[in-house]
């Protein structure tokens, strides 16, 4: 009976452990969108993220889609994850996506951030 009220403690996958162990992170916010919608768009083409509408966190703090990048300092390994947040509390997260430095650069440019990469 006491087991009914326990939260499920699922272990992290090796990919999640690897991503979270990377030395750098960067977070940006997009217009609110359900995780299922975001994942459906990204399954067809990862560059679909460039169609997501960027927002200012301070303007739409009540709900937004948070995109977190986990990456090496030389951008040789980059993971991206989305979280739907309401009142700064997570309401669901996507799986991790492995992306290249060109896509990360293009996403960050939508926010006015320019990263220096060697192609």
C-alpha positions in Angstrom: 0.0 0.0 0.0 2.8 2.4 0.8 4.2 1.9 -2.7 1.2 3.6 -4.2 2.3 7.0 -3.2 6.0 6.7 -4.3 7.1 8.7 -7.3 8.5 6.6 -10.0 12.3 6.8 -10.0 13.4 6.1 -13.5 17.1 5.9 -14.2 18.6 8.2 -16.8 19.8 6.7 -20.0 23.4 6.6 -21.0 22.7 9.4 -23.5 21.2 11.6 -20.8 24.1 11.0 -18.5 26.5 11.8 -21.3 24.7 15.0 -22.2 24.5 16.3 -18.6 28.2 15.6 -18.1 29.2 17.9 -20.9 30.8 21.1 -19.6 28.6 23.8 -21.3 24.9 24.5 -21.4 22.8 27.2 -23.1 19.1 27.8 -22.7 16.7 29.7 -25.0 12.9 30.0 -25.0 10.3 29.5 -27.8 6.5 30.2 -27.9 4.6 27.6 -25.9 4.0 24.4 -27.7 3.1 20.9 -26.5 6.0 18.5 -26.4 4.2 16.1 -28.7 3.9 18.8 -31.4 7.5 19.7 -31.1 8.7 16.1 -31.3 6.4 15.4 -34.3 7.9 18.4 -36.2 11.5 17.4 -35.3 11.0 13.7 -36.2 10.6 14.7 -39.9 13.5 17.2 -39.9 15.6 18.7 -37.1 15.8 22.0 -38.9 12.1 22.4 -38.2 13.2 24.0 -35.0 14.1 27.1 -37.1 10.4 27.5 -37.6 9.7 27.8 -33.9 9.0 31.3 -32.7 11.6 32.7 -30.2 10.3 34.6 -27.2 11.7 36.7 -24.4 11.6 34.8 -21.2 10.7 37.9 -19.2 7.7 38.7 -21.5 6.2 35.2 -21.5 7.3 33.7 -18.2 3.9 32.0 -17.6 4.4 29.3 -20.3 7.1 28.6 -22.9 9.1 25.9 -24.6 12.6 25.8 -23.1 15.4 24.5 -25.3 18.5 23.5 -23.5 21.8 22.8 -25.3 24.4 20.6 -23.7 27.7 20.9 -25.6 31.5 20.6 -25.6 33.5 23.8 -25.7 34.6 23.2 -29.2 31.1 22.3 -30.3 32.2 18.8 -31.3 29.3 17.2 -29.5 25.9 18.9 -29.0 22.7 17.6 -27.5 19.4 19.5 -27.5 16.3 18.9 -25.3 12.9 20.7 -25.1 10.8 21.2 -22.0 7.3 22.6 -21.8 7.2 24.9 -18.8 4.3 26.6 -17.1 5.0 29.1 -14.3 8.6 27.9 -14.4 7.7 24.3 -13.6 8.4 21.5 -16.1 5.3 19.9 -17.6 7.0 17.5 -19.9 10.3 17.1 -21.8 11.3 15.7 -25.1 14.0 13.2 -25.8 17.5 14.3 -26.5 18.5 15.2 -30.0 22.0 15.2 -31.4 22.6 18.2 -33.6 25.6 19.7 -35.4 27.2 23.1 -34.7 25.7 24.6 -37.9 22.2 24.0 -36.6 23.0 25.3 -33.2 24.5 28.4 -34.7 21.4 28.9 -36.8 19.1 28.5 -33.8 21.1 30.9 -31.6 21.1 33.5 -34.4 17.3 33.7 -34.0 18.0 35.1 -30.5 20.7 37.5 -31.6 23.5 35.3 -30.3 26.4 34.6 -32.7 28.8 31.8 -31.9 32.2 31.5 -33.5 32.5 28.1 -35.1 35.1 26.8 -37.5 33.5 25.0 -40.4 
